[in-house]
Amino acid sequence: MGTYFLFWFLSMIRRASAIAGISICLLVVSGCGVFFGDDGMFRNKSKDYLLASEEPPLHVPAELDGDAVGELFRVPEIPETSVLDDEDGTPRPQLLSTNVLEEEVKIQSLSGRKWILINRLPSEVWPRVRNILNRNGVTTTRVDASAGIIETVWLEFDEDSEHNHRYRIAIEQGVQPKSTEIAVLHMAMVKDADIPVWPENSTDVERENTMLNVLASDLAGDGSSGTVSMLAQKIGGESKVDILTPLDETPYILLKLDYDRSWASVGHSVNKDDFSIIDQDRTAGIFYVHYSVDDEEDEPGFIARMLGAGTDEDIPEANCQVQLLRTDGGVKVIVLDQQQDAFERAEALRLLKKIRSNLS
């Protein structure tokens, strides 16, 4: 009798547990709408920010101290470079520059000037240059990270017993995105003479080239690319290249460079990837360019080429003009169509961003 009662009691417990479990599941399923959702107890608040409005700042009476009161979530002013066009859906990302993934170090020259170009941020290049100087026993007397300037002490060379020599190394933002330019200035003075001011051009071009080659060679073989200087986060000043998109005129690129450098840089850009230069007029500041995107789709297939299709070399015509205009703030670069009319805003931005990514 006792055993039978025990089995009956256990079966009742199991039945009650099953019924409770089913009830809880039904309550949870049916209660999702009660507890969650727009009308539930726990309302979805992920889009509440869309309903937010800007309120005037807190007013502090003149007789009270308002220094302790500030805006915790200040809405910054949107610069012209950040004005976006209305687009349906998510815009496609811009293609990466061809030299972003692999580190490249090369010496460039233009109009008698030479500099090192490396596709790394100035904050990464700064400590590497300092380490190179230390390893080679070159002592520095002035180091200004914010200005990107390193000056060495006066040096003596065995082959020149009459002069002392020193170098100024300038590290600044490059024209390409996330790149750095390193320029070297050499100065020599007669021993025991008054110290002269830094010249505009190097006293000895060969010694300048020697220092450039040493820096470029060591940077190419340097393995400390992960080091970043916190003091040099804003090294080299503002960007040399900006895409400006004012609401009242067509978008354009602003190059904060001299005209010769701007012309050479834009010419290099519009002769890469999908661009090809058909003609150019330096006096007028115009590149006549053919820009192709879908030409590959129109190319004949393998069998068609075997049968002779597409053997005639068709010379493409210019379908785009890239104009350089001198302004007080720098060199302005705009894109126009064959009829010298402005492109649609979205198309103009796409072409300008492509040109921007190829600048050198």
C-alpha positions as CSV (number, residue, x, y, z in Angstrom):
1,M,0.0,0.0,0.0
2,G,2.8,2.3,0.9
3,T,4.7,1.6,-2.3
4,Y,1.5,2.2,-4.4
5,F,1.0,5.6,-2.7
6,L,4.6,6.6,-3.4
7,F,4.3,5.9,-7.1
8,W,0.9,7.7,-7.3
9,F,2.5,10.7,-5.5
10,L,5.5,10.9,-7.9
11,S,3.3,10.6,-11.0
12,M,1.2,13.5,-9.7
13,I,4.3,15.6,-9.3
14,R,5.5,14.8,-12.8
15,R,2.1,15.7,-14.2
16,A,2.0,19.0,-12.3
17,S,5.5,19.8,-13.6
18,A,4.6,19.1,-17.2
19,I,1.4,21.3,-16.9
20,A,3.4,24.1,-15.3
21,G,6.1,23.9,-18.1
22,I,3.5,24.1,-20.8
23,S,1.8,27.0,-19.1
24,I,5.0,28.9,-18.8
25,C,5.8,28.3,-22.5
26,L,2.3,29.5,-23.5
27,L,2.7,32.5,-21.2
28,V,6.1,33.4,-22.7
29,V,4.9,33.0,-26.3
30,S,1.7,34.9,-25.8
31,G,3.4,37.4,-23.5
32,C,6.0,38.5,-26.0
33,G,3.5,41.0,-27.3
34,V,2.7,42.1,-23.7
35,F,6.2,42.6,-22.5
36,F,8.0,43.5,-25.7
37,G,7.2,45.4,-28.8
38,D,6.1,49.0,-29.4
39,D,3.1,48.6,-27.1
40,G,4.7,46.2,-24.6
41,M,6.1,46.9,-21.1
42,F,9.7,46.8,-22.5
43,R,9.4,49.0,-25.6
44,N,12.0,49.0,-28.2
45,K,13.9,52.3,-27.8
46,S,16.6,51.8,-30.5
47,K,15.1,54.5,-32.8
48,D,14.2,57.0,-30.2
49,Y,17.1,59.2,-31.3
50,L,15.1,60.0,-34.5
51,L,12.6,61.8,-32.4
52,A,15.1,63.9,-30.5
53,S,15.1,67.7,-31.0
54,E,17.8,70.2,-30.3
55,E,17.1,72.2,-27.1
56,P,18.7,75.6,-26.3
57,P,21.7,75.5,-24.0
58,L,21.2,76.0,-20.3
59,H,21.1,79.7,-19.4
60,V,23.1,80.7,-16.4
61,P,22.4,84.1,-14.8
62,A,25.2,86.7,-15.2
63,E,25.8,86.9,-11.4
64,L,26.5,83.2,-11.2
65,D,29.5,81.2,-12.3
66,G,28.7,79.2,-15.4
67,D,32.1,77.6,-16.0
68,A,31.0,74.3,-14.4
69,V,28.0,74.1,-16.8
70,G,28.7,72.8,-20.3
71,E,27.2,70.8,-23.1
72,L,28.0,67.2,-22.5
73,F,26.8,66.1,-26.0
74,R,27.8,69.0,-28.2
75,V,26.6,68.7,-31.8
76,P,29.7,69.6,-34.0
77,E,29.4,71.8,-37.0
78,I,29.3,69.8,-40.2
79,P,32.2,71.0,-42.5
80,E,31.7,71.3,-46.2
81,T,33.9,68.3,-46.8
82,S,31.3,66.1,-45.0
83,V,28.2,67.2,-46.9
84,L,26.6,64.1,-48.3
85,D,24.1,63.6,-51.1
86,D,20.8,61.8,-50.7
87,E,21.2,58.2,-51.8
88,D,18.9,55.3,-51.8
89,G,20.4,52.5,-49.8
90,T,23.9,52.1,-48.5
91,P,26.6,53.8,-50.8
92,R,29.3,51.5,-52.1
93,P,32.6,51.9,-50.4
94,Q,35.5,53.6,-52.2
95,L,38.2,51.4,-53.5
96,L,41.4,51.2,-51.5
97,S,44.5,52.8,-52.9
98,T,46.8,50.3,-54.6
99,N,49.6,51.0,-52.1
100,V,47.6,50.8,-48.8
101,L,48.2,47.2,-47.9
102,E,52.0,46.9,-48.6
103,E,54.4,49.5,-47.3
104,E,56.2,51.4,-50.0
105,V,59.2,53.7,-49.6
106,K,60.4,55.7,-52.6
107,I,62.2,58.9,-53.3
108,Q,60.3,61.4,-55.5
109,S,61.6,64.5,-57.2
110,L,60.1,67.5,-59.0
111,S,61.6,70.8,-60.1
112,G,64.9,70.2,-58.3
113,R,63.2,69.1,-55.0
114,K,63.4,65.6,-53.6
115,W,61.5,63.9,-50.8
116,I,60.8,60.4,-49.4
117,L,57.2,59.1,-49.8
118,I,56.0,56.4,-47.5
119,N,52.5,55.1,-47.2
120,R,52.3,55.3,-43.5
121,L,50.9,57.9,-41.1
122,P,53.3,60.6,-39.9
123,S,52.6,59.5,-36.3
124,E,54.1,56.1,-37.3
125,V,57.0,57.5,-39.4
126,W,58.2,60.0,-36.8
127,P,59.5,57.6,-34.2
128,R,61.1,55.4,-36.9
129,V,63.1,58.4,-38.3
130,R,64.3,59.3,-34.8
131,N,65.4,55.7,-34.2
132,I,67.3,55.7,-37.5
133,L,69.2,58.8,-36.4
134,N,70.0,57.3,-33.0
135,R,71.2,54.1,-34.5
136,N,73.5,56.0,-36.9
137,G,74.9,58.1,-34.0
138,V,73.4,61.4,-35.3
139,T,72.5,63.6,-32.3
140,T,69.6,65.9,-32.5
141,T,69.5,69.4,-31.0
142,R,65.8,70.4,-31.8
143,V,62.8,68.0,-32.0
144,D,59.4,69.6,-32.6
145,A,56.8,66.8,-33.1
146,S,53.9,69.2,-33.6
147,A,55.7,70.9,-36.5
148,G,57.4,67.7,-37.7
149,I,60.9,69.1,-37.5
150,I,64.1,67.4,-36.5
151,E,67.4,69.3,-36.5
152,T,70.8,67.7,-35.9
153,V,73.8,69.1,-34.1
154,W,76.7,70.4,-36.1
155,L,78.6,67.5,-37.6
156,E,82.2,67.1,-38.8
157,F,83.1,64.9,-41.8
158,D,86.6,63.5,-42.2
159,E,86.8,64.6,-45.9
160,D,85.9,68.2,-45.0
161,S,88.0,69.7,-42.3
162,E,87.0,73.3,-43.0
163,H,83.2,73.2,-42.6
164,N,80.6,72.0,-40.1
165,H,77.4,70.5,-41.3
166,R,73.9,70.0,-40.0
167,Y,70.6,68.7,-41.3
168,R,66.9,69.6,-40.9
169,I,64.4,66.8,-41.5
170,A,60.8,67.8,-42.1
171,I,58.1,65.2,-41.8
172,E,54.6,66.2,-43.0
173,Q,51.4,64.9,-44.3
174,G,51.6,63.4,-47.8
175,V,49.3,64.0,-50.7
176,Q,48.0,60.5,-50.8
177,P,45.7,59.4,-48.0
178,K,47.6,58.1,-44.9
179,S,51.0,58.9,-46.4
180,T,54.0,60.8,-45.2
181,E,56.6,63.0,-47.0
182,I,60.1,63.4,-45.6
183,A,62.3,66.3,-46.9
184,V,65.9,66.9,-45.9
185,L,67.7,70.3,-45.9
186,H,71.5,70.4,-45.6
187,M,73.5,73.4,-44.4
188,A,77.3,73.9,-44.2
189,M,79.2,76.7,-42.5
190,V,82.9,77.6,-42.1
191,K,84.2,76.6,-38.7
192,D,84.3,79.3,-36.1
193,A,82.1,81.6,-38.2
194,D,78.8,83.1,-37.2
195,I,75.9,80.6,-37.4
196,P,73.8,81.5,-40.5
197,V,70.1,81.0,-40.8
198,W,68.7,78.0,-42.6
199,P,68.9,78.4,-46.4
200,E,65.9,77.7,-48.7
201,N,67.8,75.1,-50.6
202,S,70.6,72.7,-49.5
203,T,74.1,73.9,-49.4
204,D,75.4,70.6,-50.8
205,V,72.9,68.6,-52.8
206,E,75.0,65.5,-52.7
207,R,75.0,65.4,-48.9
208,E,71.2,66.0,-49.0
209,N,70.8,63.0,-51.3
210,T,73.1,60.9,-49.1
211,M,70.9,61.5,-46.1
212,L,67.7,60.9,-48.1
213,N,69.1,57.6,-49.3
214,V,70.1,56.6,-45.7
215,L,66.6,57.4,-44.4
216,A,64.8,55.7,-47.3
217,S,67.0,52.5,-47.1
218,D,66.6,52.2,-43.3
219,L,62.8,52.9,-43.5
220,A,62.4,50.2,-46.1
221,G,64.2,47.6,-43.9
222,D,62.8,48.9,-40.6
223,G,60.5,46.4,-38.7
224,S,59.1,48.8,-36.2
225,S,56.2,49.9,-38.3
226,G,53.8,49.3,-35.4
227,T,55.2,52.1,-33.2
228,V,53.1,55.2,-33.0
229,S,54.1,58.5,-31.4
230,M,51.3,60.1,-29.4
231,L,53.1,63.4,-29.5
232,A,53.0,63.3,-33.3
233,Q,49.3,62.6,-33.8
234,K,48.8,66.0,-35.6
235,I,52.2,66.2,-37.2
236,G,52.6,68.0,-40.4
237,G,49.6,70.3,-40.0
238,E,46.4,70.0,-41.9
239,S,45.7,67.9,-44.9
240,K,47.2,68.9,-48.2
241,V,44.2,67.6,-50.2
242,D,40.5,68.1,-49.4
243,I,37.3,67.3,-51.4
244,L,35.0,70.2,-50.8
245,T,31.3,69.8,-51.4
246,P,29.6,73.3,-50.9
247,L,25.9,73.3,-51.4
248,D,25.9,76.3,-53.7
249,E,28.4,75.0,-56.3
250,T,29.8,71.9,-57.8
251,P,32.2,69.7,-55.7
252,Y,35.9,70.2,-56.2
253,I,39.3,69.1,-54.9
254,L,41.4,71.7,-53.2
255,L,45.2,71.1,-53.4
256,K,47.2,73.1,-50.9
257,L,50.3,72.8,-53.1
258,D,52.2,74.9,-55.6
259,Y,50.9,74.8,-59.2
260,D,53.8,72.7,-60.6
261,R,53.3,70.0,-57.9
262,S,49.5,70.1,-58.4
263,W,49.8,69.7,-62.2
264,A,52.2,66.8,-61.9
265,S,50.1,65.1,-59.2
266,V,46.8,65.4,-61.0
267,G,48.5,64.3,-64.3
268,H,49.7,61.2,-62.5
269,S,46.3,60.5,-61.1
270,V,44.3,60.8,-64.3
271,N,46.6,58.5,-66.2
272,K,45.9,55.5,-63.9
273,D,43.3,52.8,-63.5
274,D,40.2,53.8,-65.5
275,F,41.6,57.1,-66.6
276,S,43.8,57.8,-69.7
277,I,45.0,61.2,-70.9
278,I,44.0,62.0,-74.4
279,D,45.5,65.5,-74.5
280,Q,46.5,68.3,-72.2
281,D,46.9,72.1,-72.1
282,R,49.2,73.2,-69.3
283,T,48.7,76.9,-70.1
284,A,44.9,76.5,-69.7
285,G,45.3,74.0,-66.9
286,I,43.2,71.3,-68.6
287,F,43.6,67.5,-68.9
288,Y,41.4,66.0,-71.6
289,V,40.7,62.6,-70.2
290,H,38.9,59.4,-71.3
291,Y,37.2,57.7,-68.3
292,S,36.0,54.2,-68.8
293,V,34.1,51.9,-66.5
294,D,32.3,49.4,-68.7
295,D,34.7,49.0,-71.6
296,E,35.6,45.5,-70.4
297,E,32.0,44.3,-70.9
298,D,32.1,45.5,-74.5
299,E,35.3,43.7,-75.4
300,P,34.9,40.7,-77.8
301,G,35.3,37.3,-76.4
302,F,38.2,34.8,-77.1
303,I,36.6,33.2,-80.1
304,A,35.6,36.5,-81.6
305,R,39.2,37.8,-81.2
306,M,40.5,34.7,-82.9
307,L,38.2,35.5,-85.8
308,G,39.6,39.0,-86.0
309,A,37.0,40.9,-84.1
310,G,38.4,43.9,-82.2
311,T,41.7,44.0,-84.0
312,D,41.3,47.6,-85.1
313,E,42.8,49.8,-82.5
314,D,40.2,52.4,-81.7
315,I,41.6,55.6,-80.3
316,P,39.3,56.6,-77.4
317,E,37.9,60.1,-77.3
318,A,38.0,62.4,-74.3
319,N,34.8,62.3,-72.4
320,C,35.9,64.3,-69.4
321,Q,37.9,67.4,-68.7
322,V,39.9,67.9,-65.5
323,Q,40.6,71.6,-64.9
324,L,43.1,73.2,-62.5
325,L,42.3,76.7,-61.3
326,R,44.6,78.9,-59.2
327,T,43.0,80.3,-56.1
328,D,44.1,82.1,-53.0
329,G,43.7,79.0,-50.9
330,G,45.5,76.6,-53.3
331,V,44.8,74.9,-56.6
332,K,41.1,74.0,-57.3
333,V,40.4,70.8,-59.4
334,I,37.0,70.4,-61.0
335,V,35.7,67.8,-63.5
336,L,33.5,68.7,-66.5
337,D,31.9,66.6,-69.3
338,Q,32.7,66.9,-73.0
339,Q,30.5,70.0,-73.3
340,Q,32.3,71.7,-70.4
341,D,29.2,71.3,-68.3
342,A,29.3,70.1,-64.7
343,F,28.5,66.5,-64.0
344,E,25.6,65.4,-61.8
345,R,26.7,65.9,-58.1
346,A,26.9,62.2,-57.3
347,E,28.9,61.5,-60.5
348,A,31.3,64.5,-59.9
349,L,32.0,63.2,-56.3
350,R,32.7,59.7,-57.6
351,L,35.2,61.0,-60.2
352,L,36.8,63.4,-57.7
353,K,37.2,60.6,-55.1
354,K,38.8,58.4,-57.7
355,I,41.2,61.2,-58.7
356,R,41.9,61.9,-55.0
357,S,42.9,58.2,-54.3
358,N,45.5,58.3,-57.2
359,L,47.2,61.6,-56.3
360,S,50.9,61.4,-55.6
